[in-house]
Amino acid sequence: VFAYQDFRRQIHDYQRDHHVSGIVWRTCQFMELAVQVPEIHGQLIPIDADKQTLMAAKATILDFWYKSTKDMLLWLTGNTLKQIAVTDVQRLASKAEWAELDVGQSELYLSLCWGTPQECHYQWSWPDSWCERVIAAKSTPTLTKV
C-alpha cells in the first residue's frame, strides 16, 4: 500500500513539475450523435490549466446535451429525484463553470460543476466545489446515483 501511495505521489509531483495534464479525451456517443469530452483521469490530478480546458468544452457539451435530449424527460438528482424542465437545466448551466457528460444505454448524464475539479464530486466539498447532476431519460431513470 505504501509503495503504491509513494509511486502515485511521484507521478503527481512529476505532473506538477512538468505541467503534464491530468485530462484524457474520450468520445461520448448517444443515438447518432458523438462528441469528444475532456475528463480528469481517475489516477491523475488536474493541473491549473486543466480547469480552463474543462471550461472551454462546456458549450460543446451543452450543445450535444440539448440536441440529444429533445424528447426526453429531465431529472435532477439529489436526496430525491426531481423532474425538471429545460429552463431549469439552462439556469443550472449558467451557474456552472464546466460540464461533464456520461452516456448510458438509454440515458444521458450531465454534471454541471464548479470549484475545484479534483474535489467537486465529494459531498464534503460543497458549497465551494460541487456538481449538480441531471439525467435525461425516456421515462424514470434506471440509474440515479451518478
CYANA upper distance limits for C-alpha pairs under 8 A (distance plus 0.5 A):
  1 VAL  CA      5 GLN  CA      6.75
  2 PHE  CA      6 ASP  CA      6.51
  3 ALA  CA      7 PHE  CA      6.58
  4 TYR  CA      8 ARG  CA      6.56
  5 GLN  CA      9 ARG  CA      6.59
  6 ASP  CA     10 GLN  CA      6.72
  7 PHE  CA     11 ILE  CA      6.83
  8 ARG  CA     12 HIS  CA      6.77
  8 ARG  CA     43 GLN  CA      8.44
  9 ARG  CA     13 ASP  CA      6.54
 10 GLN  CA     14 TYR  CA      6.58
 11 ILE  CA     15 GLN  CA      6.73
 11 ILE  CA     44 LEU  CA      8.30
 12 HIS  CA     16 ARG  CA      6.82
 12 HIS  CA     44 LEU  CA      7.13
 12 HIS  CA     45 ILE  CA      6.91
 13 ASP  CA     17 ASP  CA      6.53
 14 TYR  CA     18 HIS  CA      6.39
 14 TYR  CA     19 HIS  CA      8.41
 14 TYR  CA     20 VAL  CA      8.05
 15 GLN  CA     19 HIS  CA      5.90
 15 GLN  CA     20 VAL  CA      4.97
 15 GLN  CA     21 SER  CA      7.29
 15 GLN  CA     22 GLY  CA      8.23
 15 GLN  CA     45 ILE  CA      8.25
 15 GLN  CA     47 ILE  CA      7.97
 16 ARG  CA     20 VAL  CA      7.15
 16 ARG  CA     47 ILE  CA      7.05
 19 HIS  CA     47 ILE  CA      7.34
 20 VAL  CA     47 ILE  CA      7.81
 21 SER  CA     45 ILE  CA      8.28
 21 SER  CA     46 PRO  CA      6.81
 21 SER  CA     47 ILE  CA      6.39
 21 SER  CA     49 ALA  CA      8.11
 21 SER  CA     50 ASP  CA      6.86
 22 GLY  CA     40 ILE  CA      5.90
 22 GLY  CA     41 HIS  CA      6.31
 22 GLY  CA     44 LEU  CA      5.60
 22 GLY  CA     45 ILE  CA      5.68
 22 GLY  CA     46 PRO  CA      5.23
 22 GLY  CA     47 ILE  CA      7.11
 22 GLY  CA     50 ASP  CA      7.57
 23 ILE  CA     38 PRO  CA      6.56
 23 ILE  CA     39 GLU  CA      5.81
 23 ILE  CA     40 ILE  CA      4.97
 23 ILE  CA     41 HIS  CA      6.33
 23 ILE  CA     46 PRO  CA      7.40
 23 ILE  CA     50 ASP  CA      7.14
 24 VAL  CA     38 PRO  CA      6.23
 24 VAL  CA     39 GLU  CA      6.10
 24 VAL  CA     40 ILE  CA      6.75
 24 VAL  CA     41 HIS  CA      6.49
 25 TRP  CA     36 GLN  CA      6.90
 25 TRP  CA     37 VAL  CA      6.02
 25 TRP  CA     38 PRO  CA      5.00
 25 TRP  CA     39 GLU  CA      6.87
 26 ARG  CA     36 GLN  CA      6.05
 26 ARG  CA     37 VAL  CA      6.06
 26 ARG  CA     38 PRO  CA      7.06
 26 ARG  CA     39 GLU  CA      8.29
 27 THR  CA     34 ALA  CA      7.06
 27 THR  CA     35 VAL  CA      6.07
 27 THR  CA     36 GLN  CA      4.96
 27 THR  CA     37 VAL  CA      6.75
 28 CYS  CA     34 ALA  CA      6.00
 28 CYS  CA     35 VAL  CA      5.86
 28 CYS  CA     36 GLN  CA      6.79
 28 CYS  CA     37 VAL  CA      7.54
 28 CYS  CA    101 LEU  CA      8.12
 28 CYS  CA    102 ASP  CA      7.51
 28 CYS  CA    103 VAL  CA      6.93
 29 GLN  CA     33 LEU  CA      6.20
 29 GLN  CA     34 ALA  CA      4.67
 29 GLN  CA     35 VAL  CA      7.05
 29 GLN  CA    103 VAL  CA      7.60
 30 PHE  CA     34 ALA  CA      6.81
 30 PHE  CA     68 SER  CA      7.61
 30 PHE  CA    103 VAL  CA      7.13
 30 PHE  CA    108 LEU  CA      8.12
 31 MET  CA     68 SER  CA      8.13
 33 LEU  CA     64 PHE  CA      8.18
 33 LEU  CA     68 SER  CA      7.77
 34 ALA  CA     64 PHE  CA      8.33
 35 VAL  CA     60 THR  CA      8.42
 35 VAL  CA     61 ILE  CA      7.89
 35 VAL  CA     64 PHE  CA      7.42
 37 VAL  CA     57 ALA  CA      7.55
 37 VAL  CA     61 ILE  CA      7.63
 37 VAL  CA    100 GLU  CA      8.11
 37 VAL  CA    101 LEU  CA      7.87
 38 PRO  CA     53 THR  CA      8.00
 38 PRO  CA     54 LEU  CA      6.84
 38 PRO  CA     57 ALA  CA      7.85
 38 PRO  CA    100 GLU  CA      8.46
 39 GLU  CA     54 LEU  CA      7.89
 39 GLU  CA    100 GLU  CA      7.85
 40 ILE  CA     44 LEU  CA      7.48
 40 ILE  CA     45 ILE  CA      7.51
 40 ILE  CA     46 PRO  CA      6.83
 40 ILE  CA    117 PRO  CA      8.29
 40 ILE  CA    118 GLN  CA      8.50
 41 HIS  CA     45 ILE  CA      7.87
 45 ILE  CA    118 GLN  CA      7.32
 46 PRO  CA     50 ASP  CA      6.10
 46 PRO  CA     51 LYS  CA      7.84
 46 PRO  CA    117 PRO  CA      7.50
 46 PRO  CA    118 GLN  CA      7.08
 47 ILE  CA     51 LYS  CA      8.09
 48 ASP  CA     52 GLN  CA      8.20
 49 ALA  CA     53 THR  CA      7.16
 50 ASP  CA     54 LEU  CA      6.81
 51 LYS  CA     55 MET  CA      6.62
 51 LYS  CA    116 THR  CA      8.47
 51 LYS  CA    117 PRO  CA      7.28
 52 GLN  CA     56 ALA  CA      6.54
 53 THR  CA     57 ALA  CA      6.97
 54 LEU  CA     58 LYS  CA      7.17
 54 LEU  CA     98 TRP  CA      6.19
 54 LEU  CA     99 ALA  CA      7.79
 55 MET  CA     97 GLU  CA      6.39
 55 MET  CA     98 TRP  CA      5.04
 55 MET  CA     99 ALA  CA      7.93
 56 ALA  CA     98 TRP  CA      8.21
 57 ALA  CA     61 ILE  CA      6.72
 57 ALA  CA     98 TRP  CA      7.81
 57 ALA  CA     99 ALA  CA      8.03
 58 LYS  CA     62 LEU  CA      6.61
 58 LYS  CA     97 GLU  CA      8.25
 58 LYS  CA     98 TRP  CA      5.58
 58 LYS  CA     99 ALA  CA      5.60
 58 LYS  CA    100 GLU  CA      8.34
 59 ALA  CA     63 ASP  CA      6.54
 60 THR  CA     64 PHE  CA      6.76
 61 ILE  CA     65 TRP  CA      6.63
 61 ILE  CA     99 ALA  CA      7.11
 61 ILE  CA    100 GLU  CA      7.81
 61 ILE  CA    101 LEU  CA      7.58
 62 LEU  CA     66 TYR  CA      6.63
 62 LEU  CA     99 ALA  CA      7.82
 63 ASP  CA     67 LYS  CA      6.73
 64 PHE  CA     68 SER  CA      6.50
 65 TRP  CA     69 THR  CA      6.53
 65 TRP  CA    108 LEU  CA      8.38
 65 TRP  CA    110 LEU  CA      8.10
 66 TYR  CA     70 LYS  CA      6.74
 69 THR  CA     73 LEU  CA      8.36
 69 THR  CA    108 LEU  CA      8.30
 69 THR  CA    136 ALA  CA      6.81
 69 THR  CA    137 ALA  CA      8.49
 71 ASP  CA    138 LYS  CA      8.05
 72 MET  CA    136 ALA  CA      6.32
 72 MET  CA    137 ALA  CA      5.85
 72 MET  CA    138 LYS  CA      5.41
 72 MET  CA    139 SER  CA      8.00
 73 LEU  CA     83 GLN  CA      7.79
 73 LEU  CA     84 ILE  CA      8.32
 73 LEU  CA     85 ALA  CA      8.47
 73 LEU  CA    136 ALA  CA      6.07
 73 LEU  CA    137 ALA  CA      5.86
 73 LEU  CA    138 LYS  CA      6.30
 73 LEU  CA    139 SER  CA      6.75
 73 LEU  CA    140 THR  CA      8.38
 74 LEU  CA     83 GLN  CA      6.22
 74 LEU  CA     84 ILE  CA      5.95
 74 LEU  CA     85 ALA  CA      6.89
 74 LEU  CA     86 VAL  CA      7.97
 74 LEU  CA    134 VAL  CA      7.15
 74 LEU  CA    135 ILE  CA      6.19
 74 LEU  CA    136 ALA  CA      5.11
 74 LEU  CA    137 ALA  CA      7.07
 75 TRP  CA     81 LEU  CA      6.85
 75 TRP  CA     82 LYS  CA      5.87
 75 TRP  CA     83 GLN  CA      4.85
 75 TRP  CA     84 ILE  CA      6.07
 75 TRP  CA    134 VAL  CA      5.93
 75 TRP  CA    135 ILE  CA      5.53
 75 TRP  CA    136 ALA  CA      6.89
 75 TRP  CA    137 ALA  CA      8.49
 75 TRP  CA    141 PRO  CA      8.33
 76 LEU  CA     81 LEU  CA      6.38
 76 LEU  CA     82 LYS  CA      5.66
 76 LEU  CA     83 GLN  CA      6.73
 76 LEU  CA     84 ILE  CA      6.98
 76 LEU  CA    132 GLU  CA      8.06
 76 LEU  CA    133 ARG  CA      6.47
 76 LEU  CA    134 VAL  CA      5.10
 76 LEU  CA    135 ILE  CA      6.99
 77 THR  CA     81 LEU  CA      5.46
 77 THR  CA     82 LYS  CA      7.13
 77 THR  CA    132 GLU  CA      7.97
 77 THR  CA    133 ARG  CA      6.09
 77 THR  CA    134 VAL  CA      6.61
 77 THR  CA    135 ILE  CA      7.92
 77 THR  CA    144 THR  CA      7.06
 77 THR  CA    145 LYS  CA      8.10
 78 GLY  CA    133 ARG  CA      8.35
 81 LEU  CA    144 THR  CA      7.97
 84 ILE  CA     88 ASP  CA      6.64
 84 ILE  CA     89 VAL  CA      8.10
 85 ALA  CA     89 VAL  CA      7.23
 86 VAL  CA     90 GLN  CA      6.71
 87 THR  CA     91 ARG  CA      6.65
 88 ASP  CA     92 LEU  CA      6.71
 89 VAL  CA     93 ALA  CA      6.43
 89 VAL  CA    134 VAL  CA      8.24
 90 GLN  CA     94 SER  CA      6.62
 91 ARG  CA     95 LYS  CA      7.30
 92 LEU  CA     96 ALA  CA      6.92
 92 LEU  CA    112 LEU  CA      7.48
 92 LEU  CA    132 GLU  CA      8.11
 93 ALA  CA     99 ALA  CA      8.31
 93 ALA  CA    112 LEU  CA      6.54
 96 ALA  CA    112 LEU  CA      5.83
 96 ALA  CA    113 CYS  CA      5.60
 96 ALA  CA    114 TRP  CA      5.85
 97 GLU  CA    112 LEU  CA      7.96
 97 GLU  CA    113 CYS  CA      6.38
 97 GLU  CA    114 TRP  CA      5.41
 97 GLU  CA    115 GLY  CA      8.11
 98 TRP  CA    112 LEU  CA      6.66
 98 TRP  CA    113 CYS  CA      5.90
 98 TRP  CA    114 TRP  CA      7.05
 99 ALA  CA    110 LEU  CA      7.41
 99 ALA  CA    111 SER  CA      6.05
 99 ALA  CA    112 LEU  CA      5.16
 99 ALA  CA    113 CYS  CA      6.41
100 GLU  CA    110 LEU  CA      6.31
100 GLU  CA    111 SER  CA      5.42
100 GLU  CA    112 LEU  CA      7.06
100 GLU  CA    113 CYS  CA      8.10
101 LEU  CA    108 LEU  CA      8.00
101 LEU  CA    109 TYR  CA      6.22
101 LEU  CA    110 LEU  CA      5.35
101 LEU  CA    111 SER  CA      6.84
102 ASP  CA    108 LEU  CA      6.66
102 ASP  CA    109 TYR  CA      5.45
102 ASP  CA    110 LEU  CA      7.10
103 VAL  CA    107 GLU  CA      6.84
103 VAL  CA    108 LEU  CA      5.31
103 VAL  CA    109 TYR  CA      6.57
104 GLY  CA    108 LEU  CA      6.38
104 GLY  CA    109 TYR  CA      8.11
106 SER  CA    137 ALA  CA      7.23
106 SER  CA    138 LYS  CA      8.19
107 GLU  CA    135 ILE  CA      7.31
107 GLU  CA    136 ALA  CA      6.07
107 GLU  CA    137 ALA  CA      5.38
107 GLU  CA    138 LYS  CA      8.14
107 GLU  CA    141 PRO  CA      7.69
108 LEU  CA    135 ILE  CA      6.31
108 LEU  CA    136 ALA  CA      5.62
108 LEU  CA    137 ALA  CA      7.39
109 TYR  CA    133 ARG  CA      7.57
109 TYR  CA    134 VAL  CA      6.37
109 TYR  CA    135 ILE  CA      5.19
109 TYR  CA    136 ALA  CA      6.95
109 TYR  CA    146 VAL  CA      8.18
110 LEU  CA    133 ARG  CA      6.20
110 LEU  CA    134 VAL  CA      5.61
110 LEU  CA    135 ILE  CA      6.86
111 SER  CA    131 CYS  CA      6.02
111 SER  CA    132 GLU  CA      6.03
111 SER  CA    133 ARG  CA      4.95
111 SER  CA    134 VAL  CA      6.85
112 LEU  CA    131 CYS  CA      5.58
112 LEU  CA    132 GLU  CA      5.59
112 LEU  CA    133 ARG  CA      6.88
113 CYS  CA    120 CYS  CA      7.31
113 CYS  CA    129 SER  CA      7.89
113 CYS  CA    130 TRP  CA      6.06
113 CYS  CA    131 CYS  CA      4.52
113 CYS  CA    132 GLU  CA      6.89
114 TRP  CA    120 CYS  CA      7.40
114 TRP  CA    128 ASP  CA      8.25
114 TRP  CA    129 SER  CA      5.87
114 TRP  CA    130 TRP  CA      6.17
114 TRP  CA    131 CYS  CA      7.04
115 GLY  CA    119 GLU  CA      8.27
115 GLY  CA    120 CYS  CA      6.98
115 GLY  CA    128 ASP  CA      6.20
115 GLY  CA    129 SER  CA      4.44
115 GLY  CA    130 TRP  CA      7.10
116 THR  CA    120 CYS  CA      6.30
116 THR  CA    128 ASP  CA      8.36
116 THR  CA    129 SER  CA      6.09
117 PRO  CA    129 SER  CA      8.25
119 GLU  CA    125 SER  CA      6.61
119 GLU  CA    129 SER  CA      6.86
119 GLU  CA    130 TRP  CA      8.04
120 CYS  CA    125 SER  CA      6.84
120 CYS  CA    126 TRP  CA      8.12
120 CYS  CA    129 SER  CA      5.09
120 CYS  CA    130 TRP  CA      4.66
120 CYS  CA    131 CYS  CA      6.45
121 HIS  CA    125 SER  CA      8.30
121 HIS  CA    129 SER  CA      8.42
121 HIS  CA    130 TRP  CA      6.56
121 HIS  CA    131 CYS  CA      6.86
122 TYR  CA    126 TRP  CA      8.11
122 TYR  CA    130 TRP  CA      7.78
123 GLN  CA    130 TRP  CA      8.03
125 SER  CA    129 SER  CA      5.76
125 SER  CA    130 TRP  CA      7.11
126 TRP  CA    130 TRP  CA      6.03
133 ARG  CA    146 VAL  CA      7.72
135 ILE  CA    141 PRO  CA      7.50
135 ILE  CA    144 THR  CA      8.31
136 ALA  CA    141 PRO  CA      8.00
137 ALA  CA    141 PRO  CA      6.10
